[in-house]
Amino acid sequence: MTSLPGDSDQAGGTAQEPDPLVCARCGARTAGPRIAWTCSVENGTRHYFCDRCSRENLRAIEGRLDSDWW
């Protein structure tokens, strides 16, 4: 595969670690994206919810209610 000049994996040093995700409801933390976590955009801001909070509030999420109403 061909890369553009200066577009090498070696350039720039080490890869940056992703910021940990924090559940907007309960404060649970994870090192990276999880398959069961939910991402919601409310008023232009991303909110992440852990699998437990997502399951507990599934009907509100499907009804497109903002998390303030849960």
C-alpha positions as CSV (number, residue, x, y, z in Angstrom):
1,M,0.0,0.0,0.0
2,T,1.3,3.5,-0.8
3,S,1.4,6.3,1.8
4,L,1.6,10.0,1.3
5,P,5.0,11.6,2.2
6,G,5.1,12.2,5.9
7,D,2.1,10.0,6.6
8,S,4.1,7.2,8.2
9,D,3.2,5.2,11.3
10,Q,6.7,6.0,12.6
11,A,6.3,9.8,12.3
12,G,5.3,11.6,15.4
13,G,6.5,9.1,18.0
14,T,4.1,7.0,20.1
15,A,0.4,6.6,19.6
16,Q,-1.7,8.7,21.8
17,E,-3.9,6.8,24.3
18,P,-7.7,7.5,23.9
19,D,-9.4,9.5,26.7
20,P,-11.3,7.2,29.1
21,L,-15.1,7.4,28.7
22,V,-17.2,8.3,31.7
23,C,-20.8,7.4,32.0
24,A,-22.8,10.7,32.2
25,R,-25.3,9.0,34.5
26,C,-23.4,6.9,37.1
27,G,-19.8,7.9,36.5
28,A,-18.5,4.5,35.5
29,R,-15.3,4.6,33.6
30,T,-13.8,2.6,30.7
31,A,-10.5,2.9,28.8
32,G,-12.1,2.8,25.4
33,P,-15.3,2.4,23.5
34,R,-17.4,-0.6,24.6
35,I,-19.9,-2.3,22.4
36,A,-22.8,-2.0,24.9
37,W,-22.2,1.7,25.8
38,T,-24.5,4.3,24.3
39,C,-23.5,7.6,22.8
40,S,-26.1,10.4,22.8
41,V,-25.8,13.9,21.3
42,E,-27.9,16.3,23.4
43,N,-27.8,20.1,22.6
44,G,-24.6,19.5,20.5
45,T,-22.7,17.7,23.3
46,R,-21.8,14.0,23.3
47,H,-22.9,12.0,26.4
48,Y,-21.8,8.4,26.9
49,F,-23.8,5.9,29.0
50,C,-22.6,2.6,30.4
51,D,-24.3,-0.7,29.5
52,R,-26.1,-0.8,32.8
53,C,-27.5,2.7,32.5
54,S,-28.4,2.1,28.9
55,R,-30.4,-1.0,29.7
56,E,-32.2,0.6,32.7
57,N,-33.3,3.6,30.5
58,L,-33.8,1.8,27.2
59,R,-37.4,3.0,26.7
60,A,-36.4,6.6,27.4
61,I,-33.5,6.3,24.9
62,E,-35.7,4.8,22.2
63,G,-38.3,7.6,22.9
64,R,-35.5,10.1,22.2
65,L,-36.0,11.8,25.6
66,D,-33.0,13.8,26.8
67,S,-31.2,12.2,29.7
68,D,-32.5,15.0,32.0
69,W,-35.9,13.4,31.7
70,W,-34.7,9.9,32.7
